[in-house]
Amino acid sequence: MLDGILEELRANALTDASARNVQSRSALASIPLPLTLQGLLNAEVGLALELIFGALPPERLAAVPAVSYAVAPDLTRAPVGGLQ
């Protein structure tokens, strides 16, 4: 699952060094990241993603808020009954 998520993020240029010049928040919110969202809703995969993003070099730190903005709309609409 992690390989799929990283590929999804790469395909949307959210893990590249160019992430310093990321798109606007509204543009990021329209990027579909279904695998990333699914991973964040899974405790074990979410922890692995947290560790991966924590190991990013400083020049790529802008990728973290970019991913946050991209998944925020879907996370706020996630059904709470199934979350643990």
C-alpha positions as CSV (number, residue, x, y, z in Angstrom):
1,M,0.0,0.0,0.0
2,L,2.9,2.4,0.8
3,D,4.3,2.0,-2.7
4,G,1.0,2.9,-4.2
5,I,0.6,5.9,-2.0
6,L,4.1,7.2,-2.8
7,E,3.5,6.7,-6.5
8,E,0.2,8.6,-6.2
9,L,2.0,11.5,-4.4
10,R,4.8,11.5,-7.0
11,A,2.3,11.5,-9.9
12,N,0.8,14.7,-8.4
13,A,4.2,16.3,-7.8
14,L,3.7,16.4,-4.0
15,T,7.0,14.8,-3.1
16,D,9.3,16.5,-5.5
17,A,11.8,19.3,-4.5
18,S,9.6,21.6,-6.6
19,A,7.0,21.3,-3.9
20,R,8.2,24.7,-2.5
21,N,6.1,26.2,-5.2
22,V,3.0,24.2,-4.6
23,Q,-0.4,25.1,-5.9
24,S,-3.0,27.1,-4.1
25,R,-4.9,25.4,-1.3
26,S,-8.0,25.2,-3.4
27,A,-6.1,23.6,-6.3
28,L,-4.6,21.1,-3.9
29,A,-8.0,20.3,-2.5
30,S,-9.1,19.2,-5.9
31,I,-6.3,16.6,-6.4
32,P,-7.8,13.1,-5.9
33,L,-5.6,11.0,-3.6
34,P,-7.7,7.9,-2.9
35,L,-4.8,5.6,-1.8
36,T,-3.3,8.3,0.4
37,L,-6.7,8.9,2.1
38,Q,-7.2,5.2,2.6
39,G,-3.8,4.9,4.1
40,L,-4.3,7.8,6.5
41,L,-7.5,6.2,7.7
42,N,-5.5,3.0,8.6
43,A,-3.6,3.4,11.9
44,E,-0.6,1.3,10.8
45,V,-0.2,2.8,7.4
46,G,-0.8,6.3,8.8
47,L,2.1,5.8,11.2
48,A,4.3,4.6,8.4
49,L,3.5,7.7,6.4
50,E,4.2,9.9,9.4
51,L,7.6,8.3,9.7
52,I,8.3,8.7,6.0
53,F,7.3,12.3,6.0
54,G,9.3,12.9,9.2
55,A,12.4,11.7,7.3
56,L,12.1,14.2,4.5
57,P,15.0,16.5,3.9
58,P,14.4,20.2,4.6
59,E,14.1,21.1,0.9
60,R,11.0,18.8,0.6
61,L,9.2,19.8,3.7
62,A,6.6,21.7,1.7
63,A,5.2,18.4,0.6
64,V,3.8,17.7,4.0
65,P,1.3,20.7,4.1
66,A,0.6,20.1,0.4
67,V,-0.6,16.5,1.2
68,S,-2.6,17.9,4.2
69,Y,-4.4,20.4,2.0
70,A,-5.1,17.8,-0.6
71,V,-6.7,15.2,1.7
72,A,-8.4,17.6,4.1
73,P,-11.7,17.8,2.2
74,D,-12.0,14.1,2.1
75,L,-10.9,13.5,5.7
76,T,-13.5,16.0,6.9
77,R,-16.2,14.1,5.0
78,A,-15.1,10.6,6.2
79,P,-17.7,8.7,8.1
80,V,-16.9,8.8,11.8
81,G,-18.7,5.6,12.7
82,G,-16.0,3.4,11.1
83,L,-13.0,5.2,12.6
84,Q,-11.2,3.7,15.6
